[in-house]
Amino acid sequence: MTTLHIVLSDLEVTHAILAKITKLQNKYSANVVWYLHHHQRFFDRLYFSNELADISDDLQASHQSKVAQIGLKITKYFPKSSINICKDKYWSKQLNNNANSLDKTVIIRSKTGLTSADNQYISDNKSTIFILNQEKWFSDGKAIGAIDPFHEDDEENISARNVVDFMRHWSSASEQTEPLLLHVIHIPPLAIEYEKKIEALHKEQIYRFAKTVKCPKNLLTFTRGTPEDALLSYADNNKIDLIVLGCREHSLFDKWLNGSTISALISHQQCDIVLINTP
């Protein structure tokens, strides 16, 4: 049986996020384990913790009280789940000690975005990661799988195949009458005079990939633009709740350095995404 490992750094849990976790639990028939990241980053510096000990004690007490309240709320909705308190700066070690390769991690964004501990885990992890905000889904978890096969560093298209497999499992039979897979056609300004030829080549390659995974053409769709902007616009226009992306073997630093689509979407506060890592 798979397990969902839920990481919460903001120490706030909305009804919307409880509904999302319930959806995931039912989808995967999964156990649920929560990790409340209880780390006071302000007092990482020794001169604060030593000189401002009274303030530190008050903040810790307040923080512990909030952790207890969150724990009670989680137990009310998920009585069979377990709750771990993570006091270290990075929570990944505690989670990795409990998880296996088939488990899935859910990172709940804080109001200020992903924390350094979140980014460290995303960079190093090799399993499926859901990155969710605390807002309500438009369409009860409607997803689109973004594919971009035939990369030189993924000649067997493992990343795109993983996205296809995820979408087949995630989408209900009724949803499989609408497009499940999206490919963004990006034409650089200097190549605009060749746009029809480039677009035709993109579609030819995507249809060729679809044939290998036995995906009907009616489940494919295309959009134009820079990948991150085009994906966000498509999701907004079609009431998409989750954008599903395959990750090839790059460190998070490489993704930032290369300005990848994934790093751009990770930093977008309103976008719920699924990262399917290729080991």
C-alpha positions in Angstrom: 0.0 0.0 0.0 1.4 3.4 -0.9 1.8 6.2 1.5 1.3 10.0 1.0 3.9 12.0 2.9 2.4 15.5 3.5 4.8 18.3 4.4 3.4 21.5 6.0 5.7 24.4 6.7 3.2 27.2 7.2 1.5 25.6 10.2 -1.8 26.5 8.6 -4.2 24.0 7.0 -7.3 25.1 5.1 -10.4 23.1 4.3 -9.3 23.3 0.6 -6.1 21.5 1.3 -7.8 18.9 3.5 -10.1 18.3 0.5 -7.1 17.9 -1.8 -5.4 15.4 0.5 -8.7 13.5 0.8 -8.8 13.3 -3.1 -5.3 12.0 -3.2 -5.9 9.5 -0.5 -8.9 8.1 -2.2 -7.2 8.1 -5.6 -4.3 6.0 -4.4 -6.0 4.1 -1.5 -3.1 5.4 0.5 -2.0 5.8 4.1 -1.3 9.4 5.1 1.7 10.7 7.1 2.0 14.3 8.0 5.2 16.3 8.7 4.8 19.6 10.5 7.9 21.6 9.9 8.4 23.3 13.3 11.7 25.1 12.8 12.3 28.7 13.9 14.6 30.0 11.1 14.9 33.4 12.8 17.0 31.8 15.6 19.4 29.9 13.4 21.9 32.6 14.3 23.5 31.9 17.7 23.7 35.6 18.7 19.9 35.8 18.5 19.2 32.7 20.5 21.7 33.6 23.2 20.9 37.3 23.6 17.2 37.0 23.1 16.5 33.9 25.0 13.3 35.1 26.6 11.8 36.1 23.2 13.0 32.8 21.8 11.2 30.9 24.6 8.0 32.8 24.0 8.1 32.2 20.3 8.8 28.5 20.7 5.9 28.2 23.1 3.6 30.0 20.7 4.8 27.8 17.9 4.3 24.6 19.8 0.7 25.7 20.7 0.0 26.3 17.0 1.5 22.9 16.1 -0.8 21.2 18.7 -3.9 23.0 17.2 -2.9 21.9 13.7 -2.4 18.4 14.9 -5.9 18.3 16.4 -7.4 19.5 13.1 -5.6 16.9 11.1 -6.6 14.1 13.4 -10.2 15.2 13.2 -10.2 14.7 9.4 -7.6 12.0 9.1 -8.0 10.0 12.3 -5.8 7.1 11.1 -3.0 9.3 9.9 0.2 9.8 11.8 1.9 13.2 12.5 5.6 13.9 12.8 7.1 17.1 14.1 10.2 18.2 12.2 12.3 20.6 14.2 15.5 20.4 12.0 16.1 23.1 9.4 15.7 20.4 6.7 12.9 17.9 6.9 14.0 15.6 4.1 16.0 13.2 6.3 13.0 12.5 8.6 10.7 11.9 5.6 13.2 9.7 3.7 13.7 7.5 6.7 9.9 6.7 6.6 9.3 6.6 2.8 9.9 4.0 0.1 10.3 4.4 -3.6 6.6 3.9 -4.4 5.4 6.5 -1.9 4.4 10.1 -3.0 5.3 13.3 -1.3 3.0 16.3 -1.1 4.5 19.7 -0.3 2.1 22.4 0.8 3.3 25.8 -0.3 3.7 28.4 2.4 2.2 31.8 1.8 5.6 33.1 0.9 6.4 30.2 -1.5 8.6 27.2 -1.2 11.1 27.1 1.7 14.8 26.3 1.3 14.0 22.9 2.9 11.3 22.3 0.2 13.7 23.2 -2.6 16.4 21.0 -1.3 14.1 18.0 -1.3 12.7 18.7 -4.8 16.3 19.0 -6.1 17.4 15.7 -4.6 14.3 13.5 -4.7 13.6 10.9 -7.4 9.9 10.1 -6.8 6.6 11.7 -7.5 6.0 15.1 -5.8 2.8 17.1 -5.6 3.3 20.8 -4.9 0.0 22.3 -3.8 -1.3 25.6 -2.6 -4.0 26.1 0.0 -6.6 27.3 -2.5 -9.7 25.3 -3.7 -9.4 23.4 -7.0 -11.6 24.6 -9.8 -12.6 21.2 -11.1 -11.9 18.6 -8.4 -8.4 17.8 -9.5 -8.7 18.1 -13.3 -5.2 17.6 -14.7 -3.2 18.1 -17.9 0.0 16.3 -18.7 2.7 18.4 -20.4 4.9 16.4 -22.7 8.0 17.3 -24.7 9.5 14.0 -26.0 12.6 13.4 -28.1 15.2 15.2 -25.9 18.8 14.2 -26.5 19.1 13.5 -22.7 16.1 11.2 -22.8 16.2 9.3 -26.0 13.7 6.6 -24.8 11.2 9.3 -23.8 11.0 7.9 -20.3 9.9 11.3 -18.8 7.0 11.7 -21.3 6.0 8.1 -20.8 5.8 8.6 -17.1 3.5 11.6 -17.6 1.3 9.4 -19.9 1.1 6.7 -17.3 0.2 9.2 -14.5 -2.6 10.7 -16.6 -4.1 7.3 -17.4 -4.2 6.5 -13.7 -5.4 9.9 -12.6 -8.1 10.7 -15.1 -11.5 9.0 -14.9 -13.1 7.4 -17.9 -15.4 10.4 -18.4 -12.4 12.8 -18.4 -10.7 10.7 -21.1 -12.9 12.3 -23.7 -11.0 15.6 -23.3 -7.4 16.3 -24.0 -5.1 14.7 -21.4 -1.7 15.6 -22.9 -0.5 19.0 -24.0 2.6 20.0 -26.0 3.8 23.6 -26.2 5.1 24.7 -29.6 7.7 27.4 -29.0 9.0 29.3 -32.0 11.8 31.7 -31.3 11.4 35.2 -32.8 14.4 34.6 -35.2 12.7 31.5 -36.7 9.2 33.1 -37.1 9.5 32.9 -40.9 9.6 29.1 -40.6 6.8 28.9 -38.1 4.5 26.7 -40.3 7.3 24.2 -41.0 8.4 24.1 -37.3 4.8 23.7 -36.1 4.2 20.8 -38.5 7.5 19.1 -37.4 6.4 19.5 -33.7 3.0 17.9 -34.4 4.5 15.1 -36.5 6.9 14.1 -33.6 4.2 14.3 -31.0 1.8 12.1 -33.1 4.7 9.7 -33.6 5.2 9.5 -29.8 1.5 9.1 -29.2 1.4 6.1 -31.5 4.1 4.4 -29.5 2.2 4.8 -26.2 -1.2 4.0 -27.9 -2.7 7.4 -27.1 -5.5 8.5 -29.4 -5.1 11.9 -31.2 -8.2 13.3 -29.6 -6.5 13.2 -26.2 -3.7 15.4 -27.5 -3.7 19.2 -27.8 -1.2 21.9 -28.7 -0.6 25.5 -27.7 1.9 28.2 -28.7 4.2 30.4 -26.7 7.0 30.1 -24.2 6.4 26.9 -22.2 5.8 28.3 -18.8 3.5 31.1 -20.0 1.6 28.8 -22.4 1.1 26.1 -19.8 -0.3 28.6 -17.2 -2.6 30.3 -19.8 -3.9 26.9 -20.9 -4.5 25.8 -17.3 -6.3 29.1 -16.6 -8.5 29.0 -19.7 -9.5 25.4 -19.3 -10.0 25.3 -15.5 -7.0 22.9 -15.0 -6.1 22.2 -11.4 -2.9 20.2 -11.8 -0.1 20.5 -14.4 1.8 17.3 -14.6 5.5 17.4 -15.7 8.2 14.8 -16.2 11.6 15.7 -14.7 14.8 14.5 -16.3 18.1 14.1 -14.4 19.1 17.7 -13.5 19.9 19.3 -10.2 17.7 22.2 -9.1 20.7 24.5 -9.6 20.9 23.3 -13.3 17.2 24.0 -13.7 17.6 27.6 -12.4 20.7 28.1 -14.4 19.0 27.0 -17.6 15.7 28.8 -16.9 13.7 25.6 -17.2 10.0 25.4 -17.4 9.9 23.4 -14.2 11.8 26.0 -12.1 9.5 28.7 -13.5 6.4 26.8 -12.5 7.7 25.8 -9.1 8.1 29.5 -8.3 4.6 30.3 -9.5 2.5 30.6 -6.3 -0.9 29.8 -7.8 0.1 26.8 -9.8 -0.4 23.3 -8.4 2.0 20.9 -10.1 3.0 17.3 -10.1 6.7 16.4 -10.7 7.3 12.9 -11.9 11.0 12.3 -11.5 12.9 9.8 -13.8 15.3 7.8 -11.7 
